[in-house]
Amino acid sequence: MGNNRDFKGAFADEFRLFLDEKRACGLKFVEEERLLHKLDEVCIGHDRENGLSKELALKFIEPRPNWSQRTYGQHVNILSQTARFLNLHGVSAYMPDTKVKYGIDRSFSPYIFSTDEIKRIFSEADNLYSGRGFIRSYDFYPVIFRLLYSSGMRISEALLLTIKDVDLVNGTVFIKNGKNHKDRLLPLNPQMIPFLSRYSEKYNHSAREGDYFFTSPEGGHYDKGTVYYRFRSIIFKCGISHGGRENGGPRLHCLRHTFCIHSLRQFLANGVDHRAALPILSTYMGHSSITATGKYLSLTAEAYPEISDLMEKEFGGLIPVCEAPEDEAD
């Protein structure tokens, strides 16, 4: 490894200042320094006229055959930090899309469960056997999976619901400070209310308003990873193969995708104009814009061509060609 005095590329002075600043903040910055020297090597032989160009930046983060996703992310991260520093100091620098650091290949096609598959998932959840203990957990899964499918909620939003947030009298749930810092009040599907009521009567009879609606047997709320693990085991029992991220899952978050698609299809079947349905669906799901909702729909061309055709005809200039929806990481 080099040291912080032997940068030799076009931006050697700035790289030294950048590294010194990080160290002055108390950061060890060991691995980052090593990568900074790698970036410096890419810049050797180039002048400063065009700054840290896109060509140089992409050359630095171009995946090598032996790179893992983590390695790729580290390269993107140090490039982003360095580019930001250069721009602040009057040197033009290309800023990479920081979303790509979460995966070399961000291509993604969501899995949309069929109505029959949804029924089988619910049936398997209903027939979980708890043995001698953790009865609460096995009552929890039939409810949480139905709630995610019937509401399109993100799993984190559902797990953080408190007693006060769930109004079973008026049939609504209040999602507080969801993604994009959005609050929203959702009407519950009437068929969902009996499931929530039975669960609450059994486990929340002595709870306070601020307690979690779904309190785990160990206290606190359930862990997202635990719920996902149980979901994986259930779809395996249902004979629904998991093709991995590259092939679209299916994953727990695909219940949200499915809610979106099934809801729009129901809107259309009931004669609701898609131009009215899309804003309603966007607000209900807590998206930052109609475009974000459209990203879900634009990924369904093969399975639902009638929806894709409508979206392209009406919103072709608004909804971009995309690879992954905005809250895919949730």
Contacts in CASP RR format, 6 or more apart in sequence:
PFRMAT RR
TARGET T0000
AUTHOR 0000-0000-0000
METHOD contacts of the structure
MODEL  1
MGNNRDFKGAFADEFRLFLDEKRACGLKFVEEERLLHKLDEVCIGHDREN
GLSKELALKFIEPRPNWSQRTYGQHVNILSQTARFLNLHGVSAYMPDTKV
KYGIDRSFSPYIFSTDEIKRIFSEADNLYSGRGFIRSYDFYPVIFRLLYS
SGMRISEALLLTIKDVDLVNGTVFIKNGKNHKDRLLPLNPQMIPFLSRYS
EKYNHSAREGDYFFTSPEGGHYDKGTVYYRFRSIIFKCGISHGGRENGGP
RLHCLRHTFCIHSLRQFLANGVDHRAALPILSTYMGHSSITATGKYLSLT
AEAYPEISDLMEKEFGGLIPVCEAPEDEAD
1 33 0 8 1.000
1 34 0 8 1.000
1 37 0 8 1.000
2 33 0 8 1.000
2 34 0 8 1.000
2 37 0 8 1.000
4 16 0 8 1.000
4 19 0 8 1.000
4 20 0 8 1.000
4 23 0 8 1.000
4 33 0 8 1.000
5 16 0 8 1.000
7 13 0 8 1.000
7 15 0 8 1.000
7 16 0 8 1.000
7 36 0 8 1.000
7 37 0 8 1.000
7 40 0 8 1.000
8 40 0 8 1.000
8 44 0 8 1.000
9 15 0 8 1.000
9 40 0 8 1.000
9 41 0 8 1.000
9 43 0 8 1.000
9 44 0 8 1.000
9 45 0 8 1.000
9 46 0 8 1.000
10 43 0 8 1.000
10 44 0 8 1.000
10 45 0 8 1.000
10 46 0 8 1.000
10 47 0 8 1.000
10 48 0 8 1.000
10 51 0 8 1.000
11 40 0 8 1.000
11 43 0 8 1.000
11 48 0 8 1.000
11 51 0 8 1.000
11 52 0 8 1.000
11 86 0 8 1.000
11 91 0 8 1.000
12 40 0 8 1.000
14 85 0 8 1.000
14 86 0 8 1.000
14 89 0 8 1.000
14 91 0 8 1.000
15 36 0 8 1.000
15 39 0 8 1.000
15 40 0 8 1.000
15 82 0 8 1.000
17 85 0 8 1.000
17 89 0 8 1.000
18 36 0 8 1.000
18 81 0 8 1.000
18 82 0 8 1.000
18 85 0 8 1.000
19 29 0 8 1.000
19 33 0 8 1.000
19 36 0 8 1.000
21 85 0 8 1.000
22 29 0 8 1.000
22 32 0 8 1.000
23 29 0 8 1.000
31 74 0 8 1.000
32 74 0 8 1.000
32 78 0 8 1.000
32 81 0 8 1.000
35 74 0 8 1.000
35 75 0 8 1.000
35 78 0 8 1.000
36 78 0 8 1.000
36 82 0 8 1.000
38 60 0 8 1.000
38 75 0 8 1.000
39 60 0 8 1.000
39 78 0 8 1.000
39 79 0 8 1.000
39 82 0 8 1.000
42 56 0 8 1.000
42 59 0 8 1.000
42 60 0 8 1.000
43 52 0 8 1.000
43 56 0 8 1.000
46 53 0 8 1.000
46 56 0 8 1.000
48 91 0 8 1.000
50 92 0 8 1.000
51 86 0 8 1.000
51 91 0 8 1.000
51 92 0 8 1.000
51 93 0 8 1.000
52 82 0 8 1.000
52 83 0 8 1.000
52 86 0 8 1.000
52 91 0 8 1.000
52 92 0 8 1.000
52 93 0 8 1.000
52 94 0 8 1.000
53 94 0 8 1.000
54 94 0 8 1.000
56 94 0 8 1.000
57 79 0 8 1.000
57 83 0 8 1.000
57 93 0 8 1.000
57 94 0 8 1.000
57 96 0 8 1.000
58 94 0 8 1.000
58 96 0 8 1.000
60 75 0 8 1.000
60 79 0 8 1.000
61 72 0 8 1.000
61 75 0 8 1.000
61 76 0 8 1.000
61 79 0 8 1.000
61 96 0 8 1.000
63 72 0 8 1.000
63 104 0 8 1.000
67 104 0 8 1.000
69 102 0 8 1.000
69 103 0 8 1.000
69 104 0 8 1.000
72 100 0 8 1.000
72 101 0 8 1.000
72 103 0 8 1.000
72 104 0 8 1.000
73 100 0 8 1.000
73 101 0 8 1.000
73 102 0 8 1.000
73 103 0 8 1.000
74 101 0 8 1.000
76 96 0 8 1.000
76 98 0 8 1.000
76 100 0 8 1.000
76 101 0 8 1.000
77 98 0 8 1.000
77 101 0 8 1.000
79 96 0 8 1.000
80 95 0 8 1.000
80 96 0 8 1.000
80 98 0 8 1.000
80 101 0 8 1.000
82 93 0 8 1.000
83 93 0 8 1.000
83 94 0 8 1.000
83 95 0 8 1.000
83 96 0 8 1.000
84 93 0 8 1.000
84 95 0 8 1.000
86 92 0 8 1.000
86 93 0 8 1.000
87 93 0 8 1.000
87 95 0 8 1.000
99 106 0 8 1.000
100 106 0 8 1.000
102 329 0 8 1.000
105 246 0 8 1.000
106 323 0 8 1.000
106 324 0 8 1.000
107 246 0 8 1.000
107 323 0 8 1.000
107 324 0 8 1.000
108 245 0 8 1.000
108 246 0 8 1.000
108 248 0 8 1.000
108 299 0 8 1.000
108 323 0 8 1.000
108 324 0 8 1.000
108 328 0 8 1.000
109 247 0 8 1.000
109 248 0 8 1.000
109 299 0 8 1.000
110 248 0 8 1.000
110 254 0 8 1.000
110 257 0 8 1.000
110 296 0 8 1.000
110 299 0 8 1.000
110 300 0 8 1.000
110 325 0 8 1.000
111 248 0 8 1.000
111 249 0 8 1.000
111 250 0 8 1.000
111 251 0 8 1.000
111 254 0 8 1.000
111 257 0 8 1.000
111 258 0 8 1.000
112 254 0 8 1.000
112 257 0 8 1.000
112 258 0 8 1.000
112 261 0 8 1.000
112 262 0 8 1.000
112 300 0 8 1.000
112 303 0 8 1.000
112 304 0 8 1.000
113 121 0 8 1.000
113 240 0 8 1.000
113 250 0 8 1.000
113 254 0 8 1.000
113 255 0 8 1.000
113 258 0 8 1.000
115 262 0 8 1.000
117 238 0 8 1.000
117 240 0 8 1.000
118 149 0 8 1.000
118 258 0 8 1.000
120 238 0 8 1.000
120 240 0 8 1.000
121 145 0 8 1.000
121 234 0 8 1.000
121 235 0 8 1.000
121 238 0 8 1.000
121 240 0 8 1.000
122 142 0 8 1.000
122 145 0 8 1.000
122 146 0 8 1.000
124 234 0 8 1.000
124 237 0 8 1.000
124 238 0 8 1.000
125 141 0 8 1.000
125 142 0 8 1.000
125 145 0 8 1.000
125 234 0 8 1.000
126 142 0 8 1.000
128 138 0 8 1.000
128 141 0 8 1.000
128 142 0 8 1.000
129 138 0 8 1.000
130 137 0 8 1.000
130 138 0 8 1.000
134 217 0 8 1.000
136 203 0 8 1.000
136 215 0 8 1.000
136 216 0 8 1.000
136 217 0 8 1.000
137 216 0 8 1.000
137 217 0 8 1.000
139 199 0 8 1.000
139 202 0 8 1.000
139 203 0 8 1.000
140 199 0 8 1.000
140 214 0 8 1.000
140 216 0 8 1.000
140 222 0 8 1.000
141 227 0 8 1.000
141 230 0 8 1.000
141 234 0 8 1.000
142 195 0 8 1.000
143 195 0 8 1.000
143 196 0 8 1.000
143 199 0 8 1.000
143 214 0 8 1.000
144 158 0 8 1.000
144 159 0 8 1.000
144 214 0 8 1.000
144 222 0 8 1.000
144 227 0 8 1.000
145 231 0 8 1.000
145 234 0 8 1.000
145 255 0 8 1.000
146 192 0 8 1.000
146 195 0 8 1.000
147 153 0 8 1.000
147 158 0 8 1.000
147 192 0 8 1.000
147 195 0 8 1.000
147 196 0 8 1.000
148 155 0 8 1.000
148 158 0 8 1.000
148 252 0 8 1.000
148 255 0 8 1.000
148 256 0 8 1.000
148 259 0 8 1.000
149 255 0 8 1.000
149 258 0 8 1.000
149 259 0 8 1.000
150 188 0 8 1.000
150 189 0 8 1.000
150 191 0 8 1.000
150 192 0 8 1.000
150 259 0 8 1.000
151 158 0 8 1.000
151 173 0 8 1.000
151 186 0 8 1.000
151 188 0 8 1.000
151 189 0 8 1.000
151 192 0 8 1.000
151 259 0 8 1.000
152 255 0 8 1.000
152 256 0 8 1.000
152 259 0 8 1.000
152 260 0 8 1.000
152 284 0 8 1.000
152 285 0 8 1.000
153 173 0 8 1.000
153 175 0 8 1.000
153 186 0 8 1.000
153 256 0 8 1.000
154 178 0 8 1.000
154 179 0 8 1.000
154 253 0 8 1.000
154 256 0 8 1.000
154 327 0 8 1.000
154 330 0 8 1.000
155 224 0 8 1.000
155 227 0 8 1.000
155 228 0 8 1.000
155 252 0 8 1.000
155 253 0 8 1.000
155 330 0 8 1.000
156 224 0 8 1.000
156 330 0 8 1.000
157 175 0 8 1.000
157 178 0 8 1.000
157 179 0 8 1.000
158 214 0 8 1.000
159 212 0 8 1.000
159 214 0 8 1.000
159 221 0 8 1.000
159 222 0 8 1.000
159 224 0 8 1.000
159 227 0 8 1.000
160 176 0 8 1.000
160 212 0 8 1.000
160 221 0 8 1.000
161 173 0 8 1.000
161 175 0 8 1.000
161 212 0 8 1.000
161 213 0 8 1.000
161 214 0 8 1.000
162 209 0 8 1.000
162 210 0 8 1.000
162 211 0 8 1.000
162 212 0 8 1.000
162 213 0 8 1.000
163 200 0 8 1.000
163 204 0 8 1.000
163 207 0 8 1.000
163 208 0 8 1.000
163 209 0 8 1.000
163 210 0 8 1.000
163 211 0 8 1.000
163 212 0 8 1.000
163 213 0 8 1.000
164 174 0 8 1.000
164 209 0 8 1.000
164 210 0 8 1.000
165 173 0 8 1.000
165 174 0 8 1.000
165 175 0 8 1.000
165 176 0 8 1.000
165 213 0 8 1.000
166 173 0 8 1.000
166 174 0 8 1.000
166 196 0 8 1.000
166 200 0 8 1.000
166 213 0 8 1.000
167 173 0 8 1.000
167 174 0 8 1.000
168 193 0 8 1.000
168 196 0 8 1.000
168 197 0 8 1.000
168 200 0 8 1.000
171 187 0 8 1.000
171 188 0 8 1.000
171 190 0 8 1.000
171 193 0 8 1.000
172 185 0 8 1.000
172 186 0 8 1.000
172 187 0 8 1.000
172 188 0 8 1.000
173 185 0 8 1.000
173 186 0 8 1.000
173 188 0 8 1.000
174 183 0 8 1.000
174 184 0 8 1.000
174 185 0 8 1.000
174 186 0 8 1.000
175 182 0 8 1.000
175 183 0 8 1.000
175 184 0 8 1.000
175 185 0 8 1.000
175 186 0 8 1.000
175 286 0 8 1.000
176 183 0 8 1.000
177 183 0 8 1.000
178 184 0 8 1.000
178 286 0 8 1.000
179 286 0 8 1.000
179 327 0 8 1.000
179 330 0 8 1.000
180 286 0 8 1.000
180 287 0 8 1.000
180 288 0 8 1.000
182 286 0 8 1.000
182 288 0 8 1.000
184 283 0 8 1.000
184 284 0 8 1.000
184 286 0 8 1.000
186 284 0 8 1.000
188 196 0 8 1.000
200 213 0 8 1.000
203 215 0 8 1.000
204 211 0 8 1.000
204 213 0 8 1.000
204 215 0 8 1.000
207 215 0 8 1.000
212 220 0 8 1.000
212 221 0 8 1.000
214 221 0 8 1.000
214 222 0 8 1.000
215 221 0 8 1.000
216 222 0 8 1.000
216 223 0 8 1.000
227 252 0 8 1.000
228 251 0 8 1.000
228 252 0 8 1.000
231 251 0 8 1.000
231 252 0 8 1.000
232 242 0 8 1.000
235 242 0 8 1.000
235 250 0 8 1.000
236 242 0 8 1.000
240 250 0 8 1.000
242 249 0 8 1.000
242 250 0 8 1.000
242 251 0 8 1.000
243 249 0 8 1.000
245 251 0 8 1.000
248 254 0 8 1.000
253 328 0 8 1.000
253 330 0 8 1.000
256 285 0 8 1.000
256 327 0 8 1.000
257 296 0 8 1.000
257 299 0 8 1.000
257 325 0 8 1.000
259 285 0 8 1.000
260 281 0 8 1.000
260 285 0 8 1.000
260 293 0 8 1.000
260 296 0 8 1.000
260 297 0 8 1.000
261 296 0 8 1.000
261 297 0 8 1.000
261 300 0 8 1.000
261 304 0 8 1.000
261 307 0 8 1.000
263 281 0 8 1.000
263 284 0 8 1.000
264 274 0 8 1.000
264 277 0 8 1.000
264 278 0 8 1.000
264 281 0 8 1.000
264 297 0 8 1.000
264 307 0 8 1.000
265 304 0 8 1.000
265 307 0 8 1.000
267 274 0 8 1.000
267 277 0 8 1.000
267 280 0 8 1.000
267 281 0 8 1.000
268 274 0 8 1.000
268 277 0 8 1.000
268 306 0 8 1.000
268 307 0 8 1.000
268 310 0 8 1.000
274 310 0 8 1.000
274 311 0 8 1.000
274 314 0 8 1.000
275 314 0 8 1.000
278 290 0 8 1.000
278 293 0 8 1.000
278 294 0 8 1.000
278 315 0 8 1.000
279 290 0 8 1.000
281 293 0 8 1.000
282 289 0 8 1.000
282 290 0 8 1.000
282 292 0 8 1.000
282 293 0 8 1.000
285 293 0 8 1.000
287 293 0 8 1.000
287 326 0 8 1.000
287 327 0 8 1.000
288 326 0 8 1.000
290 315 0 8 1.000
290 318 0 8 1.000
290 319 0 8 1.000
291 318 0 8 1.000
291 319 0 8 1.000
291 320 0 8 1.000
292 325 0 8 1.000
292 326 0 8 1.000
292 327 0 8 1.000
294 311 0 8 1.000
294 315 0 8 1.000
294 319 0 8 1.000
295 319 0 8 1.000
295 320 0 8 1.000
295 322 0 8 1.000
295 324 0 8 1.000
295 325 0 8 1.000
295 326 0 8 1.000
296 325 0 8 1.000
297 307 0 8 1.000
297 308 0 8 1.000
297 311 0 8 1.000
297 319 0 8 1.000
298 308 0 8 1.000
298 311 0 8 1.000
298 312 0 8 1.000
298 319 0 8 1.000
298 321 0 8 1.000
298 322 0 8 1.000
299 322 0 8 1.000
299 325 0 8 1.000
300 307 0 8 1.000
300 308 0 8 1.000
301 308 0 8 1.000
311 319 0 8 1.000
END
